[in-house]
């Protein structure tokens, strides 16, 4: 920041004096409260930034869970005690999807072709395998 000129310094002093006079008038109107005059607040100042998320203890989370379950039980009403047929357990989720050997071979051949295109070399291992037989009906 460049250094202020003499005229700018004089203007700053006059503004500061005007502020002091206005603060004295405000203190007289409010009743001599020094805190109001000494600490003017900007009305449109943004709130202070938060320092991080509030951490909830495990015990408090457990209390919240119990309260939520109680609220849902109240909404749903009393549980029915009528015997019903046993419900089958849900099927277990499979981990990864299985890819057929033919599809895996096509993907490997395509990857090798991309690398040979990038590197500019050809080798017998990069030749595409023979086309896999197509399934009937598709």
N, C-alpha and C positions, 0 to 999 in steps of 0.2 A: 504494500500500500504506500503510495507516495506521501511524503511529509506534507502536512497542511500549510497553507500560506498564512500570512499574518491576518489577512482579512477573514479567512475561515476560522481562525482561532478567536478573533474578536466576536464573530457571529455566534460561535459555540458558547462563549462566556455570557453573551446577552440571553441566549436561549436558556442556559442553566439558571440565570438569575430569574427569568420569567417563571421557570418551573418552581423555583423556591417560593416565589410570591404566590403562585397558584396553590401550592401545597399548604402554605400558611392560611390562605383563605378557606381552603377545604377543611383544615383542622378547626378553624373558627366555626364553620357551619355544622360540622359533625359534633362538635362539643369538645374540642381540644384533644381528640384521640391521636396520639403520636403514631400509633401503628398504621393508621390509615394514611397519614401524610407521609410516613417514612417508606412505606412499601406499596407503591402504586402497582396495580395488577393490570395486565393486558387482558381485555375481555375475550378476545378471540385466540388466545394462546392455546396451542395443542396440548393435550394431556401428556404427562410424562410417559415415556415408553416403558412397557412391562419388562421385567428382567428375565422372565421365563415362566414356564407353566407351574401352577401350584401342584405340589405333590400330595397325594392323598395316601394316608397310611393304609396298610392292609386291613386293619381292624375297622377303619371307617368305610372302606369299600365293602367289607362284609356286612356292615350295618345297612348300607345303601341297598345291597342285594336282597337282604331279608325284607326291607321295607318295600322294595319293588315287587317281590313275590307276594307279599301280603296285599298290595294294591291290586295285583292281577287276580288273586284269589277272590277278592271282594267283588271285582267286576264279573268274573266268570261264575260266581255263585258257589254253593257247596258242591263238593265232588260227589259224583254218583257212586254208590256202592254196589250197583247191580253187576253181577258177574257177566263178563262178556267172553267171547271166544278169544283165545290167545292170539295176539298179533304177531305175525312173522317178523323176525328181525330184518332190518333193512340190509340189502345186499352190500357187501363191502366194496369200496371204491377200488378200482384198479389203479396201480401206481402210474406207470407210463403206458401209453398205447403201444401195441405191438405193430411193427411194420413187417410186411411180408418180405421174404428174401429177394424177390424180384424187384420190389420197389426200392429196397436198400441198395441193390446192385445198380439200379438206374441212378439213384442219388449219388453213389460213389463215382460212377462213370462221369456224371455231369460235373462233379467237383474236380475230378482229375482233368477234365477237358478245360475247365476254367483256369486251372493252374498252368496247364501247358500253354494256353493262350497268353497268360501273363508272362511266363518265363521264356516262352518262345522255343521250347525244346520239345522233342517228341521221343517217346520211348515205347517199347513193346507193351509195357505194363499199362500205358494210358489208352490203349485201344479200347473202344467200346465193346462190351460183350454182346453176344448174339441176342437178338430181341427175344424177350420172354414170351412164351405162348399165352395168347389171350384167353380169358375165361369165357365159357359159353354163356350166352344170354346177356352179355353186356357189350 
